[in-house]
Amino acid sequence: MALAVAKLLTLPEAAERLRKSEAQLRWMIHSGTAPRSAKIGGRRVFRESDIEDYINQAFADAA
């Protein structure tokens, strides 16, 4: 049985997807308001699905 591999986004890729600057996304990470992320191999990465969930939740909260 093969495991599903999550697509990982780098910090610049995630910032672009969220329409934020890299500095804004770093501040969001610092303040605890960013989508879930992890450090893998010394790099901060985001799962694409977590970015999508974060955006969907923002729209749900706005409704």
C-alpha positions as CSV (number, residue, x, y, z in Angstrom):
1,M,0.0,0.0,0.0
2,A,1.6,3.3,-1.1
3,L,1.4,6.3,1.1
4,A,0.2,9.6,-0.3
5,V,3.0,12.1,-0.6
6,A,2.0,15.7,0.3
7,K,3.2,18.4,-2.0
8,L,5.4,20.7,0.0
9,L,5.7,24.4,-0.6
10,T,8.7,26.5,0.4
11,L,8.2,29.8,2.4
12,P,8.4,31.9,-0.8
13,E,5.9,29.6,-2.6
14,A,3.5,29.7,0.4
15,A,3.8,33.5,0.6
16,E,2.9,33.8,-3.1
17,R,-0.1,31.5,-2.7
18,L,-1.3,33.6,0.3
19,R,-0.6,36.9,-1.5
20,K,1.7,37.9,1.3
21,S,5.3,39.0,1.3
22,E,7.8,36.6,2.8
23,A,8.3,39.0,5.7
24,Q,4.6,39.0,6.4
25,L,4.5,35.2,6.4
26,R,7.5,35.1,8.7
27,W,5.6,37.4,11.1
28,M,2.5,35.3,10.9
29,I,4.6,32.2,11.8
30,H,6.2,34.2,14.7
31,S,2.7,35.4,16.0
32,G,1.1,31.9,15.5
33,T,-1.4,33.0,12.9
34,A,0.2,31.2,9.9
35,P,-0.9,27.9,8.3
36,R,0.8,24.8,9.9
37,S,4.4,24.4,8.8
38,A,7.4,22.3,9.7
39,K,11.1,22.5,9.4
40,I,12.4,19.7,7.2
41,G,16.1,19.6,6.5
42,G,16.5,23.0,8.0
43,R,13.9,24.6,5.7
44,R,10.5,25.8,6.6
45,V,7.9,24.0,4.5
46,F,4.1,24.0,4.2
47,R,1.9,21.3,3.0
48,E,-0.2,22.5,0.0
49,S,-3.3,21.0,1.6
50,D,-2.7,23.1,4.8
51,I,-2.5,26.3,2.8
52,E,-5.8,25.4,1.0
53,D,-7.4,24.6,4.4
54,Y,-6.2,27.9,5.8
55,I,-7.8,29.8,2.9
56,N,-11.0,27.9,3.0
57,Q,-11.3,28.5,6.8
58,A,-10.8,32.2,6.3
59,F,-13.7,32.3,3.9
60,A,-15.8,30.1,6.3
61,D,-15.0,32.5,9.1
62,A,-16.0,35.5,7.0
63,A,-19.4,34.1,6.1
